[in-house]
């Protein structure tokens, strides 16, 4: 009967330890299923948030203005309308990769004639 009581006591202590509880006097031969922390947890640093990099805008030079591209516009027609050359428009708009491709709503700097 004593052997059975000892087996039940060990099983009970093991169950309590596995559930996160503690026993009043655990037996030295019962294995510990949970490790005790050796030190207080380190403080957690707040998450780092990325800040967007501002995109430099092309400011019109003195005496120049901006033009918003409309449907059907070409660089040549815009140059004719404002009495400037296509080369001057290209120089005033360095972000213009292909002078033959304009997008509706695109802003162009019109240099002074």
N, C-alpha and C positions, 0 to 999 in steps of 0.2 A: 504494500500500500504506500509506503514511503517513497519508493522508486517512482510510482505513478504520480504522486503529488509533486515530486521534484521535476519530472518531465513536464507536467502542466505548468508549474511555476516558470520554468525556462521558456516554454512556448508563449506564455503570457507576457513575460518580460521582452521577448523578441518582437512580439506583435506591437506592444506599446512603443518600443524604440523605433520600429519601422513606420509607425504612424506619426512620429514626431513628438511623442510624449516622453515623459521621463519616469523612471521607476524610482522608488524611494531608496532602495539599496540594490543596485544591479550586482549580479554575481561577477566576480573577476574573470571567470572563464567564458562569459557570454560576449560574443564579438559585437563591437559597436558598428552600427550601420550608418551612422552619420558622423562626419568629421566636424569638429568644432572650429570656428574661425579663429585664427591666431591673432588677428588684429582687427581694429575697426575698419570698415570699408572706406576706401579712398573717396574723396568727394568727386562727383562727376562734373566735368566741365560743361558749360552750356554749349549747345550746337552752334557751329560757326555758320553764319549766313553769308552767302556770296553777294557782293554788291555789284550791280550791273555796271559795266564800263561804258561811260558816255561816248557816243559816237559823235565825232566832230562834224559840225555842219559847215557847209561852204557859205561863208558870209559874202554877200555881194560887195564888190569893191565900190569905192566912192564913185558916184555918177552912174552906177549900174543898177539894174532892177532884176526881179525874178519873173519868170513866165511859167505858167502851168500848161503842160502839153495837153492838147485836145485831140479828139479823134480826127485822123487824116493829116495831122501836122507832120512836116518833115523839117529837118534841120535847115535845109536850103530855104524853104518857105519862111521859116521863122527869121533867118538871117536877112532875107529880103524885106520882111515886114519892119524890122528894126534897124535897117540900113547898116548892118555889120556883115563881116565875112563869116563863112562857115568855119574857117580856121580860128577866128576870134571866139566864136561860140565854143568850139572844142577846147580852146585854151582856158576859157572861163569856167568850164565844166570838166575838170580832170576825172571825175568819177564816171563820165560817159565812156563806156568801154567800146561800144560800136555806134558810130554816128548814124548808121542806117537803121538802128533799132531804138525807137522812142516808145515809152509806155504812157498811156493816158494817165494823167494825174502827176506825172513826173515833173519836178521843179527844175528849171534851167535858169542859170544866171545869164542875163543879157548884159554884155559889157557896153560901156558908153561908146557911141560911134566915133 
